[in-house]
Amino acid sequence: MKKVKIVHSTKISIKNVEGFFKRNVTKFGTSAKVDCPKEYLDRDVYLVILKK
C-alpha cells in the first residue's frame, strides 16, 4: 500500500465549497474508510483530519 505524506497545517482556505461532511473513520480490513453519499463518486475530494 502506498503511504501518503500528511501536510501539517493549522489553517486551510478553500473557495467554492459545495459542502462538507463530518464522519467517523471506520476500520475496513487493514485500512480505514469514511462513508459519503454515492452522488460524489468519481469526484475529487479533500479529507480533513481533526484533532480529538
N, CA, C and O atoms as CSV, one atom per row, in Angstrom:
chain,resi,resn,atom,element,x,y,z
A,1,MET,N,N,0.833,-1.177,0.000
A,1,MET,CA,C,0.000,0.000,0.000
A,1,MET,C,C,0.883,1.247,0.000
A,1,MET,O,O,1.883,1.308,0.715
A,2,LYS,N,N,0.507,2.235,-0.803
A,2,LYS,CA,C,1.258,3.483,-0.910
A,2,LYS,C,C,1.001,4.363,0.311
A,2,LYS,O,O,-0.147,4.552,0.715
A,3,LYS,N,N,2.075,4.902,0.898
A,3,LYS,CA,C,1.949,5.830,2.028
A,3,LYS,C,C,1.766,7.237,1.484
A,3,LYS,O,O,2.474,7.654,0.568
A,4,VAL,N,N,0.817,7.965,2.049
A,4,VAL,CA,C,0.549,9.342,1.643
A,4,VAL,C,C,1.142,10.265,2.693
A,4,VAL,O,O,0.889,10.100,3.887
A,5,LYS,N,N,1.938,11.244,2.245
A,5,LYS,CA,C,2.549,12.198,3.169
A,5,LYS,C,C,1.492,13.191,3.641
A,5,LYS,O,O,0.758,13.755,2.829
A,6,ILE,N,N,1.415,13.402,4.937
A,6,ILE,CA,C,0.467,14.352,5.521
A,6,ILE,C,C,1.136,15.712,5.628
A,6,ILE,O,O,2.258,15.819,6.123
A,7,VAL,N,N,0.458,16.743,5.169
A,7,VAL,CA,C,0.945,18.112,5.288
A,7,VAL,C,C,0.309,18.707,6.539
A,7,VAL,O,O,-0.909,18.881,6.595
A,8,HIS,N,N,1.128,19.018,7.543
A,8,HIS,CA,C,0.618,19.562,8.803
A,8,HIS,C,C,0.383,21.056,8.647
A,8,HIS,O,O,1.250,21.787,8.169
A,9,SER,N,N,-0.808,21.501,9.058
A,9,SER,CA,C,-1.174,22.897,8.957
A,9,SER,C,C,-2.221,23.213,10.018
A,9,SER,O,O,-2.924,22.319,10.490
A,10,THR,N,N,-2.322,24.479,10.389
A,10,THR,CA,C,-3.338,24.885,11.363
A,10,THR,C,C,-4.455,25.692,10.712
A,10,THR,O,O,-5.414,26.077,11.381
A,11,LYS,N,N,-4.336,25.950,9.403
A,11,LYS,CA,C,-5.348,26.732,8.711
A,11,LYS,C,C,-5.468,26.239,7.279
A,11,LYS,O,O,-4.467,25.897,6.651
A,12,ILE,N,N,-6.697,26.202,6.759
A,12,ILE,CA,C,-6.924,25.829,5.367
A,12,ILE,C,C,-7.983,26.771,4.800
A,12,ILE,O,O,-8.950,27.108,5.484
A,13,SER,N,N,-7.804,27.187,3.577
A,13,SER,CA,C,-8.740,28.086,2.923
A,13,SER,C,C,-9.122,27.478,1.577
A,13,SER,O,O,-8.266,27.224,0.730
A,14,ILE,N,N,-10.428,27.248,1.394
A,14,ILE,CA,C,-10.913,26.623,0.166
A,14,ILE,C,C,-12.055,27.462,-0.383
A,14,ILE,O,O,-12.983,27.812,0.347
A,15,LYS,N,N,-11.988,27.781,-1.661
A,15,LYS,CA,C,-13.048,28.552,-2.308
A,15,LYS,C,C,-14.021,27.607,-3.001
A,15,LYS,O,O,-13.674,26.470,-3.321
A,16,ASN,N,N,-15.220,28.076,-3.227
A,16,ASN,CA,C,-16.258,27.349,-3.957
A,16,ASN,C,C,-16.601,26.008,-3.309
A,16,ASN,O,O,-16.700,24.989,-3.992
A,17,VAL,N,N,-16.778,26.017,-2.014
A,17,VAL,CA,C,-17.135,24.805,-1.289
A,17,VAL,C,C,-18.623,24.530,-1.486
A,17,VAL,O,O,-19.466,25.395,-1.251
A,18,GLU,N,N,-18.926,23.311,-1.921
A,18,GLU,CA,C,-20.319,22.902,-2.086
A,18,GLU,C,C,-20.907,22.451,-0.753
A,18,GLU,O,O,-22.108,22.591,-0.520
A,19,GLY,N,N,-20.076,21.921,0.104
A,19,GLY,CA,C,-20.496,21.435,1.415
A,19,GLY,C,C,-19.376,20.625,2.027
A,19,GLY,O,O,-18.296,20.512,1.447
A,20,PHE,N,N,-19.625,20.064,3.192
A,20,PHE,CA,C,-18.633,19.206,3.817
A,20,PHE,C,C,-19.350,18.184,4.676
A,20,PHE,O,O,-20.519,18.355,5.023
A,21,PHE,N,N,-18.638,17.122,5.014
A,21,PHE,CA,C,-19.193,16.068,5.844
A,21,PHE,C,C,-18.291,15.836,7.039
A,21,PHE,O,O,-17.067,15.828,6.910
A,22,LYS,N,N,-18.896,15.646,8.203
A,22,LYS,CA,C,-18.145,15.249,9.380
A,22,LYS,C,C,-18.557,13.812,9.674
A,22,LYS,O,O,-19.698,13.554,10.059
A,23,ARG,N,N,-17.647,12.901,9.496
A,23,ARG,CA,C,-17.922,11.480,9.674
A,23,ARG,C,C,-16.828,10.850,10.512
A,23,ARG,O,O,-15.727,11.392,10.604
A,24,ASN,N,N,-17.116,9.716,11.122
A,24,ASN,CA,C,-16.117,8.938,11.837
A,24,ASN,C,C,-15.398,8.024,10.861
A,24,ASN,O,O,-16.014,7.470,9.950
A,25,VAL,N,N,-14.100,7.867,11.049
A,25,VAL,CA,C,-13.320,6.924,10.258
A,25,VAL,C,C,-13.551,5.545,10.859
A,25,VAL,O,O,-13.430,5.368,12.071
A,26,THR,N,N,-13.887,4.555,10.010
A,26,THR,CA,C,-14.141,3.200,10.488
A,26,THR,C,C,-13.137,2.232,9.897
A,26,THR,O,O,-12.572,2.469,8.829
A,27,LYS,N,N,-12.925,1.133,10.613
A,27,LYS,CA,C,-11.983,0.121,10.172
A,27,LYS,C,C,-12.548,-0.615,8.953
A,27,LYS,O,O,-13.739,-0.923,8.900
A,28,PHE,N,N,-11.673,-0.894,7.972
A,28,PHE,CA,C,-12.053,-1.604,6.757
A,28,PHE,C,C,-10.893,-2.527,6.393
A,28,PHE,O,O,-9.958,-2.108,5.712
A,29,GLY,N,N,-10.949,-3.768,6.839
A,29,GLY,CA,C,-9.835,-4.689,6.625
A,29,GLY,C,C,-8.615,-4.210,7.385
A,29,GLY,O,O,-8.678,-4.028,8.601
A,30,THR,N,N,-7.495,-4.001,6.684
A,30,THR,CA,C,-6.281,-3.496,7.321
A,30,THR,C,C,-6.124,-1.999,7.111
A,30,THR,O,O,-5.057,-1.442,7.370
A,31,SER,N,N,-7.166,-1.353,6.651
A,31,SER,CA,C,-7.113,0.077,6.360
A,31,SER,C,C,-8.256,0.777,7.082
A,31,SER,O,O,-8.710,0.307,8.125
A,32,ALA,N,N,-8.725,1.898,6.536
A,32,ALA,CA,C,-9.834,2.649,7.114
A,32,ALA,C,C,-10.644,3.275,5.995
A,32,ALA,O,O,-10.181,3.371,4.859
A,33,LYS,N,N,-11.866,3.703,6.325
A,33,LYS,CA,C,-12.725,4.335,5.318
A,33,LYS,C,C,-13.586,5.405,5.962
A,33,LYS,O,O,-13.768,5.433,7.179
A,34,VAL,N,N,-14.112,6.286,5.118
A,34,VAL,CA,C,-15.078,7.290,5.528
A,34,VAL,C,C,-16.230,7.194,4.542
A,34,VAL,O,O,-16.014,7.276,3.333
A,35,ASP,N,N,-17.442,7.024,5.036
A,35,ASP,CA,C,-18.607,6.926,4.157
A,35,ASP,C,C,-19.058,8.310,3.711
A,35,ASP,O,O,-18.992,9.275,4.472
A,36,CYS,N,N,-19.521,8.390,2.457
A,36,CYS,CA,C,-20.130,9.618,1.951
A,36,CYS,C,C,-21.164,9.222,0.900
A,36,CYS,O,O,-21.139,8.088,0.420
A,37,PRO,N,N,-22.069,10.120,0.531
A,37,PRO,CA,C,-23.110,9.798,-0.437
A,37,PRO,C,C,-22.536,9.410,-1.802
A,37,PRO,O,O,-21.510,9.944,-2.225
A,38,LYS,N,N,-23.207,8.475,-2.487
A,38,LYS,CA,C,-22.702,7.984,-3.768
A,38,LYS,C,C,-22.760,9.026,-4.879
A,38,LYS,O,O,-22.155,8.829,-5.934
A,39,GLU,N,N,-23.465,10.119,-4.669
A,39,GLU,CA,C,-23.503,11.178,-5.684
A,39,GLU,C,C,-22.128,11.809,-5.892
A,39,GLU,O,O,-21.910,12.520,-6.874
A,40,TYR,N,N,-21.187,11.546,-4.956
A,40,TYR,CA,C,-19.847,12.105,-5.067
A,40,TYR,C,C,-18.824,11.108,-5.614
A,40,TYR,O,O,-17.624,11.381,-5.574
A,41,LEU,N,N,-19.271,9.971,-6.119
A,41,LEU,CA,C,-18.359,9.013,-6.745
A,41,LEU,C,C,-17.641,9.669,-7.916
A,41,LEU,O,O,-18.226,10.484,-8.629
A,42,ASP,N,N,-16.386,9.319,-8.112
A,42,ASP,CA,C,-15.561,9.839,-9.217
A,42,ASP,C,C,-15.333,11.344,-9.144
A,42,ASP,O,O,-15.055,11.972,-10.165
A,43,ARG,N,N,-15.444,11.926,-7.968
A,43,ARG,CA,C,-15.163,13.345,-7.787
A,43,ARG,C,C,-13.893,13.500,-6.973
A,43,ARG,O,O,-13.580,12.630,-6.160
A,44,ASP,N,N,-13.157,14.575,-7.167
A,44,ASP,CA,C,-12.006,14.893,-6.331
A,44,ASP,C,C,-12.523,15.391,-4.987
A,44,ASP,O,O,-13.447,16.203,-4.937
A,45,VAL,N,N,-11.937,14.912,-3.913
A,45,VAL,CA,C,-12.391,15.311,-2.586
A,45,VAL,C,C,-11.198,15.632,-1.689
A,45,VAL,O,O,-10.070,15.228,-1.971
A,46,TYR,N,N,-11.456,16.356,-0.617
A,46,TYR,CA,C,-10.474,16.622,0.424
A,46,TYR,C,C,-10.985,15.996,1.716
A,46,TYR,O,O,-12.157,16.151,2.061
A,47,LEU,N,N,-10.130,15.303,2.418
A,47,LEU,CA,C,-10.444,14.742,3.721
A,47,LEU,C,C,-9.620,15.502,4.742
A,47,LEU,O,O,-8.390,15.466,4.696
A,48,VAL,N,N,-10.276,16.189,5.661
A,48,VAL,CA,C,-9.585,16.975,6.677
A,48,VAL,C,C,-9.614,16.183,7.976
A,48,VAL,O,O,-10.690,15.870,8.484
A,49,ILE,N,N,-8.462,15.861,8.511
A,49,ILE,CA,C,-8.367,15.091,9.743
A,49,ILE,C,C,-8.286,16.074,10.912
A,49,ILE,O,O,-7.421,16.950,10.932
A,50,LEU,N,N,-9.184,15.927,11.879
A,50,LEU,CA,C,-9.248,16.835,13.023
A,50,LEU,C,C,-8.613,16.202,14.251
A,50,LEU,O,O,-8.654,14.984,14.424
A,51,LYS,N,N,-8.029,17.034,15.101
A,51,LYS,CA,C,-7.525,16.548,16.375
A,51,LYS,C,C,-8.702,16.234,17.278
A,51,LYS,O,O,-9.743,16.884,17.183
A,52,LYS,N,N,-8.557,15.245,18.154
A,52,LYS,CA,C,-9.637,14.897,19.090
A,52,LYS,C,C,-9.793,15.949,20.143
A,52,LYS,O,O,-10.653,15.826,21.016
